Amino acid sequence: MSLTTASHPCRPARVSRLGALRNAISVWRQRRALARLDDRALNDIGLNRTEARREARRPIWDAPETWY
């Protein structure tokens, strides 16, 4: 027996406007929290201060698909 995959590519689910707003707020909160981490905590997650600052300054609409 063989395993088959779908013939169409995976597409992200459509998100309502309210859902999109919730996602944007979530991204904003996560980036604010990242900016507040101390150097020890950043080291634990494999980032340095410069990388964390760069990520925290990104606009809310510029988030990877995997975050949603």
Secondary structure, DSSP 4 states (H G I P E B T S, - for coil): ------SS---PPP--HHHHHHHHHHHHHHHHHHHH--HHHHHHTT--HHHHHHHHTS-TT---GGG-
